[in-house]
Amino acid sequence: MPYENNPNIVDETPGKKFYCVCGESSKKPYCDGSHEKLDTDKIPKEFEVSEAKRMAICDCGQSSKLPFCDGTHTKL
């Protein structure tokens, strides 16, 4: 899967978000439905953003705090 070894830094706006955890989305860090098309057995991580803020979204697929980056990519 095309995971990257660094987080996606996004300036989020409030609302419901669906973050990609399969690594296949062409709209990372957001889900584009690729997990279904490619039958990855993974589902997007749903998250409610309560206020506008900058966030680090995991793109290595190994964070213990998905959808957020916890620095695991620096240990791979």
DSSP file (Angstrom, degrees, kcal/mol; ACC not computed):
  #  RESIDUE AA STRUCTURE BP1 BP2  ACC     N-H-->O    O-->H-N    N-H-->O    O-->H-N    TCO  KAPPA ALPHA  PHI   PSI    X-CA   Y-CA   Z-CA
    1    1 A M              0   0    0      0, 0.0     2,-2.1     0, 0.0    23,-0.1   0.000 360.0 360.0 360.0 147.3    0.0    0.0    0.0
    2    2 A P        +     0   0    0      0, 0.0    21,-0.1     0, 0.0     2,-0.1  -0.273 360.0 158.3 -81.9  56.1    1.3    3.5   -0.7
    3    3 A Y        -     0   0    0     -2,-2.1     2,-0.3    57,-0.1    57,-0.2  -0.403  31.9-137.5 -69.5 156.3    1.7    4.6    2.8
    4    4 A E        -     0   0    0     55,-2.7    55,-0.2     2,-0.2    -1,-0.0  -0.800  12.5-125.7-112.9 159.0    4.1    7.5    3.4
    5    5 A N  S    S+     0   0    0     -2,-0.3    55,-0.1    55,-0.1    71,-0.1  -0.138  88.8  54.6 -98.8  37.8    6.7    7.8    6.1
    6    6 A N  S    S-     0   0    0     53,-0.1    -2,-0.2    68,-0.0     2,-0.1  -0.970  86.7 -98.8-158.9 158.7    5.4   11.2    7.3
    7    7 A P        -     0   0    0      0, 0.0     2,-0.6     0, 0.0    51,-0.2  -0.353  29.3-116.5 -79.9 162.1    2.1   12.7    8.5
    8    8 A N  E     -A   57   0A   0     49,-3.0    49,-3.2    -2,-0.1     2,-0.6  -0.891  27.6-150.6 -92.2 120.5   -0.3   14.8    6.5
    9    9 A I  E     +A   56   0A   0     -2,-0.6     2,-0.4    47,-0.2    47,-0.2  -0.847  23.8 175.2 -95.2 120.6   -0.5   18.2    8.1
   10   10 A V  E     -A   55   0A   0     45,-2.6    45,-3.0    -2,-0.6     2,-1.0  -0.961  36.7-136.0-130.1 144.6   -3.9   19.8    7.5
   11   11 A D  E     -A   54   0A   0     -2,-0.4    43,-0.3    43,-0.2     2,-0.1  -0.856  41.4-157.1 -93.7  99.6   -5.7   22.9    8.6
   12   12 A E  E     -A   53   0A   0     41,-2.6    41,-1.2    -2,-1.0     3,-0.0  -0.430  12.7-150.2 -85.4 153.2   -9.0   21.4    9.5
   13   13 A T        -     0   0    0     39,-0.2    36,-0.2    -2,-0.1    38,-0.1  -0.815  40.3 -82.0-111.2 157.3  -12.4   23.0    9.7
   14   14 A P  S    S+     0   0    0      0, 0.0     2,-0.2     0, 0.0    36,-0.2  -0.234  82.7  71.9 -60.3 147.9  -15.2   21.9   12.0
   15   15 A G  E    S-C   49   0B   0     34,-2.5    34,-2.9     2,-0.0     2,-0.3  -0.723  85.5 -44.6 136.6 176.5  -17.3   18.9   11.0
   16   16 A K  E     -C   48   0B   0     32,-0.2     2,-0.3    -2,-0.2    32,-0.2  -0.624  55.1-172.0 -80.6 132.5  -17.3   15.2   10.4
   17   17 A K  E     -C   47   0B   0     30,-3.2    30,-2.5    -2,-0.3     2,-0.5  -0.905  19.3-152.0-124.8 152.2  -14.3   13.8    8.6
   18   18 A F  E     -C   46   0B   0     -2,-0.3    13,-2.7    28,-0.2     2,-0.3  -0.947  19.6-160.0-125.1 107.8  -13.4   10.4    7.3
   19   19 A Y  E     -CD  45  30B   0     26,-2.8    26,-2.5    -2,-0.5    11,-0.3  -0.700  20.9-113.8 -93.8 138.8   -9.7    9.8    7.2
   20   20 A C        +     0   0    0      9,-2.5    -1,-0.1    -2,-0.3    11,-0.0  -0.476  36.8 166.8 -68.1 131.7   -8.0    7.1    5.0
   21   21 A V        +     0   0    0     -2,-0.2    -1,-0.1    45,-0.1    22,-0.1   0.379  69.1  68.6-121.3  -3.2   -6.4    4.2    6.9
   22   22 A C  S    S-     0   0    0     20,-0.1   -19,-0.1   -20,-0.0    -2,-0.1   0.682  95.2-132.2 -88.8 -18.0   -5.9    1.8    4.0
   23   23 A G  S    S+     0   0    0    -22,-0.1     5,-0.1   -21,-0.1    -3,-0.0   0.412  82.5  96.9  86.0  -2.4   -3.3    4.0    2.3
   24   24 A E        +     0   0    0    -23,-0.1     7,-0.0     3,-0.0    -1,-0.0   0.552  46.7 118.2 -99.5  -9.2   -4.9    3.9   -1.1
   25   25 A S    >   -     0   0    0      1,-0.1     3,-0.7     2,-0.1     6,-0.1  -0.302  52.5-153.1 -64.1 138.8   -6.9    7.1   -1.2
   26   26 A S  T 3  S+     0   0    0      1,-0.2    -1,-0.1     3,-0.0     5,-0.1   0.446  97.4  54.7 -85.8  -1.2   -6.0    9.6   -3.9
   27   27 A K  T >  S-     0   0    0      3,-0.5     3,-2.2     2,-0.0    -1,-0.2  -0.060  96.8-158.0-119.8  30.5   -7.3   12.3   -1.6
   28   28 A K  T <  S+     0   0    0     -3,-0.7     3,-0.1     1,-0.4    -9,-0.1  -0.204  72.0  32.1 -53.3 139.7   -5.3   11.6    1.5
   29   29 A P  T 3  S+     0   0    0      0, 0.0    -9,-2.5     0, 0.0    -1,-0.4  -0.984 119.0  66.0 -88.2   5.4   -5.7   12.2    4.3
   30   30 A Y  B <  S-D   19   0B   0     -3,-2.2    -3,-0.5   -11,-0.3   -11,-0.3  -0.581  87.5-108.4 -91.4 150.3   -9.4   11.8    3.4
   31   31 A C        +     0   0    0    -13,-2.7   -13,-0.1    -2,-0.2    -1,-0.1  -0.511  28.3 179.9 -72.2 137.2  -11.1    8.6    2.3
   32   32 A D        -     0   0    0     -2,-0.2    -1,-0.1     0, 0.0    -2,-0.0   0.235  58.6 -96.9-118.7   9.8  -12.1    8.4   -1.3
   33   33 A G  S >> S+     0   0    0      3,-0.0     4,-1.7     4,-0.0     3,-1.2   0.471  84.9 130.4  90.5   2.2  -13.7    5.0   -1.2
   34   34 A S  H 3>  +     0   0    0      1,-0.3     4,-2.7     2,-0.2     5,-0.2   0.818  63.7  67.3 -59.2 -30.7  -10.6    3.1   -2.5
   35   35 A H  H 34>S+     0   0    0      1,-0.2     5,-2.1     2,-0.2     6,-0.5   0.851 105.6  42.3 -59.8 -33.4  -10.8    0.7    0.5
   36   36 A E  H X45S+     0   0    0     -3,-1.2     3,-0.6     3,-0.2    -1,-0.2   0.911 113.9  49.6 -77.6 -44.6  -14.1   -0.7   -1.0
   37   37 A K  H 3<5S+     0   0    0     -4,-1.7    -2,-0.2     1,-0.2    -3,-0.1   0.865 120.7  36.4 -62.1 -36.6  -12.9   -0.7   -4.6
   38   38 A L  T 3<5S-     0   0    0     -4,-2.7    -1,-0.2    -5,-0.2    -2,-0.2   0.387 104.1-128.7 -99.6   2.1   -9.7   -2.6   -3.7
   39   39 A D  T < 5 +     0   0    0     -3,-0.6    -3,-0.2    -4,-0.3    -4,-0.1   0.936  45.3 163.3  50.6  57.4  -11.3   -4.7   -1.0
   40   40 A T      < -     0   0    0     -5,-2.1    -1,-0.1     2,-0.2    -4,-0.1   0.547  46.8-128.3 -82.9  -8.3   -8.6   -3.8    1.6
   41   41 A D  S    S+     0   0    0     -6,-0.5     2,-0.3     1,-0.3    -5,-0.1   0.687  74.8 112.3  64.4  18.6  -10.7   -5.0    4.6
   42   42 A K        -     0   0    0     -7,-0.2    -1,-0.3   -20,-0.0    -2,-0.2  -0.890  53.5-153.5-118.9 152.9  -10.1   -1.6    6.2
   43   43 A I        -     0   0    0     -2,-0.3     3,-0.0    -3,-0.1     0, 0.0  -0.924  29.0 -97.9-123.3 151.3  -12.6    1.1    6.9
   44   44 A P        -     0   0    0      0, 0.0     2,-0.7     0, 0.0   -24,-0.2  -0.240  37.0-112.4 -65.0 155.8  -12.0    4.9    7.2
   45   45 A K  E     -C   19   0B   0    -26,-2.5   -26,-2.8    22,-0.0     2,-0.3  -0.816  29.3-147.3 -91.6 115.1  -11.6    6.5   10.6
   46   46 A E  E     +C   18   0B   0     -2,-0.7     2,-0.3   -28,-0.2   -28,-0.2  -0.646  24.3 171.6 -83.2 138.0  -14.5    8.7   11.3
   47   47 A F  E     -C   17   0B   0    -30,-2.5   -30,-3.2    -2,-0.3     2,-0.6  -0.992  28.6-138.5-150.4 139.4  -13.7   11.8   13.4
   48   48 A E  E     -C   16   0B   0     -2,-0.3     2,-0.6   -32,-0.2   -32,-0.2  -0.888  14.9-153.3-100.3 119.8  -15.6   14.9   14.5
   49   49 A V  E     -C   15   0B   0    -34,-2.9   -34,-2.5    -2,-0.6     3,-0.1  -0.840   9.4-172.4 -92.2 120.1  -13.5   18.1   14.4
   50   50 A S        +     0   0    0     -2,-0.6     2,-0.3   -36,-0.2    -1,-0.1   0.758  65.6  13.9 -88.1 -25.9  -15.0   20.5   16.9
   51   51 A E  S    S-     0   0    0    -38,-0.1    -1,-0.2   -36,-0.1     2,-0.1  -0.991  89.3 -87.8-148.1 154.0  -13.0   23.6   16.1
   52   52 A A        +     0   0    0     -2,-0.3     2,-0.3    -3,-0.1   -39,-0.2  -0.410  65.3 137.4 -62.1 131.2  -10.7   24.8   13.4
   53   53 A K  E     -A   12   0A   0    -41,-1.2   -41,-2.6    -2,-0.1     2,-0.4  -0.977  56.2 -94.1-167.8 161.4   -7.1   23.7   14.0
   54   54 A R  E     -A   11   0A   0     -2,-0.3     2,-0.3   -43,-0.3   -43,-0.2  -0.698  45.8-174.3 -83.5 134.8   -3.9   22.3   12.5
   55   55 A M  E     -A   10   0A   0    -45,-3.0   -45,-2.6    -2,-0.4     2,-0.7  -0.960  26.7-137.6-134.2 149.1   -3.7   18.5   12.8
   56   56 A A  E     -A    9   0A   0     -2,-0.3    13,-2.4   -47,-0.2     2,-0.5  -0.929  25.6-162.8-105.5 110.6   -1.1   15.9   11.9
   57   57 A I  E     -AB   8  68A   0    -49,-3.2   -49,-3.0    -2,-0.7    11,-0.3  -0.817  24.4-110.0 -99.4 129.9   -2.9   12.9   10.4
   58   58 A C        +     0   0    0      9,-2.3    11,-0.1    -2,-0.5   -53,-0.1  -0.251  37.6 169.6 -57.8 136.9   -1.1    9.6   10.2
   59   59 A D        +     0   0    0    -55,-0.2   -55,-2.7   -31,-0.1    -1,-0.1   0.239  68.6  69.3-131.0   9.8    0.0    8.4    6.8
   60   60 A C  S    S-     0   0    0    -57,-0.2   -57,-0.1   -55,-0.1   -55,-0.1   0.618  94.0-133.2 -97.3 -15.9    2.2    5.4    7.8
   61   61 A G  S    S+     0   0    0      6,-0.1     5,-0.1     1,-0.0    -3,-0.0   0.521  84.3  90.8  81.1   5.1   -0.7    3.4    8.9
   62   62 A Q        +     0   0    0      3,-0.0    -1,-0.0     2,-0.0     7,-0.0   0.454  47.8 125.9-114.2  -2.4    1.0    2.3   12.2
   63   63 A S    >   -     0   0    0      1,-0.2     3,-0.7     2,-0.1     6,-0.1  -0.268  52.7-147.4 -60.4 140.5   -0.1    5.0   14.7
   64   64 A S  T 3  S+     0   0    0      1,-0.2    -1,-0.2     3,-0.0     5,-0.1   0.475  98.5  55.1 -83.3  -2.2   -1.6    3.8   17.9
   65   65 A K  T >  S-     0   0    0      3,-0.5     3,-2.5     2,-0.0    -1,-0.2  -0.100  96.1-151.7-120.6  34.2   -3.7    7.0   17.9
   66   66 A L  T <  S+     0   0    0     -3,-0.7     3,-0.1     1,-0.4    -9,-0.1  -0.198  76.4  28.1 -49.8 134.0   -5.4    6.8   14.4
   67   67 A P  T 3  S+     0   0    0      0, 0.0    -9,-2.3     0, 0.0    -1,-0.4  -0.979 117.6  70.6 -90.9   5.6   -6.3    9.0   12.7
   68   68 A F  B <  S-B   57   0A   0     -3,-2.5    -3,-0.5   -11,-0.3     2,-0.3  -0.531  83.6-112.3 -89.3 148.7   -3.6   11.1   14.4
   69   69 A C        +     0   0    0    -13,-2.4   -13,-0.1    -2,-0.2    -1,-0.1  -0.581  28.1 179.0 -73.4 133.6    0.2   10.8   14.0
   70   70 A D        -     0   0    0     -2,-0.3    -1,-0.1   -13,-0.0   -13,-0.0   0.234  56.8 -99.2-117.0  10.4    2.0    9.6   17.1
   71   71 A G  S >  S+     0   0    0      3,-0.0     3,-1.8     1,-0.0     4,-0.3   0.466  82.7 132.0  89.0   1.9    5.5    9.6   15.6
   72   72 A T  G >   +     0   0    0      1,-0.3     3,-2.3     2,-0.2     4,-0.4   0.838  62.9  68.9 -55.5 -34.1    5.6    5.9   14.9
   73   73 A H  G >  S+     0   0    0      1,-0.3     3,-0.7     2,-0.2    -1,-0.3   0.756  90.9  61.3 -59.5 -23.7    6.9    6.6   11.4
   74   74 A T  G <  S+     0   0    0     -3,-1.8    -1,-0.3     1,-0.2    -2,-0.2   0.627 104.5  49.1 -77.2 -11.5   10.2    7.8   12.9
   75   75 A K  G <         0   0    0     -3,-2.3    -1,-0.2    -4,-0.3    -2,-0.2   0.401 360.0 360.0-105.5  -0.6   10.7    4.3   14.4
   76   76 A L    <         0   0    0     -3,-0.7    -1,-0.1    -4,-0.4    -2,-0.1   0.476 360.0 360.0 -83.6 360.0   10.0    2.3   11.2
